[in-house]
Amino acid sequence: MVELESLENKIRNFIQRRVELWEVKRGNFDNEILKIALSTRDNNVLDNSFCLGYMREKYVLAAAVQAGCAVGCQFCEIGDMGYRRNLMSFEILDELAMILNMGVETGFDIYQKPLKAAFVAGGDPLLNPHLYDVMAYMMEHLPIQLKISTVFPNTPDAYHNFTKIVEAASVYPNIMQLQISLGSTDKSFRKNNSRVELADFSTIARAGKYWMENVPNPRKINLSFTVHSETPMDLSVIRDVLLPEIFNIRIRAYNETDTGRRNMLERIDDQNVNYLTKMVQEEGYTVIPRWVLPAERKYELSTGMFIKGMNYVGPLR
């Protein structure tokens, strides 16, 4: 693991980076979440945030890896805006530098809590071939904690990029987490919830085994379920394929979005979340709690809501 004093010096050097993105809009929500809209040189707007992480024990930098998103989950504003292109490695690093600088400007002491970069704010990491270069750079210059979140598209490029990410994780000097967003245990529901073909459970199981065998002291992979009133959940479907020895489960209640309302999705209450959590535990899985900051729910700060309505340029795909 990287030494704290050395890491602080690396962070101080990194935030002096000359960037090629520029700020479009910023919002500080109850000193819990800093939302940031950044623009690329070709005027694509990116959704970023700096916030307190689980139990306020760390700071999370949520960054995009694509302009728009090709996946198009039924509840997501980013996917509803269409897909433009992959971000280049320098653009992703620029995002991280600007997020950190704006966190400092807002009054957060970024040296007093661990930092975690989470690629969760637009696009799928397994669809961007430049992410490996980002991780290789961070190993030397910004070795903070990392979280890679993917739906695991069923494409040759996604599988290749996954092996490259595992290669980077095998030598990364800090904690690295992998999260796979399953959405549901129902195959038909998963298929209809995305514009891209998704890897099946057997393929994800093999990926999990590959991760555990090739990453030193690996953390279990989180299987994430964003659930609403119409989400089918039958853990017996995955129990003997996606093994609790390899996978944890994260239950996240759908936070209302305009896209979700248009698709007639309804939020479930805490009682139903607790029921699902108990069901997961009974199947032998460790449940990773979805800790929602009050400001996230109060201001409807789901990914994409902050930049909704801003103009994008360039062709949609």
N, C-alpha and C positions, 0 to 999 in steps of 0.2 A: 504493500500500500504506500501511496505517496505521503511524504512527511508534510505535516500541516504548515510549517514555516515555508517550506519550498513551494507548496501549493499556493499559499497567499501571494508569494512573489510572482508566480506564474500568472495568477489572476490579475494582479496589478499591471503586469506587462501586457496581458491580452486585451484589457479594456482600453488601452491606448491605440489599439488597432485602427488604421484608417479604413473606413467603411465606404461602400458604394450604394448602400440603401439610404433612404431618408424617411424621417418620421412624418406621418400624415395626421395622426390623431392619438391622443393619450387620455386615459381615464384612471383615476385612483378611487377605488371603491372601498370605503370604510377602512383604509390602510390594511386591507387583507389581500386584495388583488389589484395589481397594476395591469390594465389592458393597454396594448400598444398596437397600432396599425402602422405597418411599414410598407414602403413602396419600392419595387425594383426599378431598374433603369427603363424597362419597357412598360412601366405603369401597372404592374400587377400588385394588388394589395394583399399583404400577408397578415394573418391574425397571430399575435404573440401575447404572452403574458408572463408576469413575474408574481409569484404568490407564495404564501406560506404552505408548506407541505403537511403531510399527515401529522396530526397532533402538534402542529406548529414547531416541529423539531428540525425542519430544514427549509430552505428556499428552493422553489421549483421554477425553472426557466422552460416554459412551453414554447416550442418553436415549430415552424412548418418545414416540410421537406419538398413540397410541391406548391406551385401556384394553382389554387383550386384543388380538386381531388377527383380521381377517376372512379373511386369506389361507390360514392353516392348512397350511403346508408339513409334510410327513410326518415331519420330524425335529425340529420346533420345539415346545417346551413352551408358549410363549406362545399360539401358534395353537391348541394342543390345549385351552386353557382357555376358548376361545370369544371372541366379540367383545362388548364392552359399549358403547363410544361413542368418538367423537373427543375428544381432549383439547383444551381451550380454549387460546388463545395464552398466557394468563397462567400456566396450569399447566405448559406446556412450559418457559417461562422460569423458573418456580419450581424445576423439576427442575434446570436448569443452575446456578442460584444455590446450591441445597442441595448438589449434587455438588461444586461448588468449595469451599464452606465445609467440607464433611466431608473433602475432600482436605487442606485446610489443617490441620484438627484432627488428622488422622492423621500429619502431618509432612511432606507433600509441599510443596515450594517451587514454587507454581504460577507464579511470576514468572521462573523460571530456564529454563524450556523453553516452546516454543510450545504453545498450547492448540488442540485441535480438538474441536468439538462434532459428534458423529456420531449421526444419527437412525436408529438400528439396533436399539433395545432394546425394540421392541414396536410393532406396527402398521406400516402402509405410508404414507409421507409423501404420496404422490399421492392418497390417499383422505381426507386431512385438509385441508379448505379453509382452516383457520386458520394453516397453516404459513407462508404468505406474510407474515402479520402478524408472526409471530415473526422472520422474516428481516428485515423492514423495521425492527423494533425493534433487532435486533442490529447492523444497519448503523451506527446512531448510538451505541448504548450498550454493545455487546459484540461488536466486529468481529473475533472470533477465526476461525480456519479452520473451514470447514463441510464436512460430508459428508452427502449425501442418498442413501439407499439404498432402492431400490424394486424390486418385481417387475414393475412397469409393467402395472397392471390395464387391461383393455380396456373402459373406460367413458368416457362423455363428461366426467364430473367429473374423472377422472384426467387426461385430455388438457388440460382447462382449467387444472387445478392445475399441470401441467407447464409450460405457457406462462407462468404467473405466477412459477414458480420461476426460469425462464430470465430473465424480466424482472428479478427481484431479482438474479440472478447477474450480469447485465449491468452493474450499478453497485455490486456488493458490493466493499468495499475490501480484501478479503483473499482467500486461496485458497479456491475452492469446488470440490468434487469431486462428480461424479454417478456412482453405482454402480447397475447394473441386474443383479439376480439372475436369471440364466437357468435355473440348475439343471441343464439338459441341452441338447443340440442336437436331441433327439428331441421332436417335437411332441406325440405321444401321452403320452410320459412327463411332459412339462411340464403338460399338461392334467390328468393324474391326480394330480399332486403338489400341486395347489392347489384351494381351494374357490371361487376367483374366476376368471373368464375372463381370460386373459393376452393382451397384445398380441403379434401375430405378428412374425417377424423383419423383415419389410419395414417394418412400422410403427415398430419400434425403430430401424431404419436411418434412417428419415426424422426421427425424434426426435433421433438423433445428429447428423445434418446440421444440424438447426435449432439445436441447442446450439452447435456449432462456428461457425456463422455469426452468432450473436447474442451470444455471450459474448466479451468482449475477452480476448486471450491465454488461450484456454481450455485446460484440461487434457483429455486424451483421457478418454473415458468408460470406466470399468472394467466389464467383463462378468464377473460372479462366478458360479462354479460350485462348489457344495457337493457334493462327489462321495462316493459310497459304492460298495459292491461291485456294486450293481445299476444304476448310473447309465450310460446310453448316452452316448457321446461320439464324435462323428464331425465333426471340424472342417470337412470338405469341404462339409457342409450349410450352413454359415454364412459360409465364407470369402469368397464373392463378393457377399454381402449386407451383412454386418456387417464393414466394411472395416477392416483394420489401421491405416489412416491416421486413423481416427476412434476406434477402440476398442482398449483393452488387455484382457488377460484375467487374471483372478485365479483360481487354483485353490486351493480350500479343502477339506481332508479333513474329512468329517463327524466331528464330535466326539460321542461317544455320549450319548444322552439316553434317558429312559424312553419317550418317545413313539417315538423311532426304534427302540428295542428291541421295542416292541409291534408296530411295522410291519416287524419282522424285517430292519432295516437293519444292515449290517456295515461297520465302518470299514475303509478301505483302508490299506495300509502305505506307508512312505516310498518304497519302490521303485516302487510304482504311481504315486504322486504325481510322482516324478521322470520316469517314462515319459510321463505326461500333459503335464508341463511341456515336455519335449523335443518332443512332438508339436505342441504349440501354437506353439513357436518355429519349427518347420519350416514352419508355415503363414504365417509372417511377422509374427506378433503379438509384442508386448512382453508378457512375463509379469510381473505384479505379485505378488511372493511373499506368501504368507499366513504372516506371522510369528507363531507361537503362543508365548505366554509359558508357561514351565514350569508355573506355578500354574494356568493355564487348563485344562490337560490333567490335572494332578494332582488337582484338586478337582472336575472335571467342571463347569466354569463356563459352559457354553453358556447362551444367553439363556433365562431362565425357570426354570432349575434352582434358583436361589437362593430364588425365591419360591414354588416348587411346594409345594402343600399348604396355603398360606394361603387363608383364606376370602374369596371375592368375594361381593358382594351385587348385586342388580339382575338384571333379566332377561337371558338370553342371546338372541342373535339368530342 
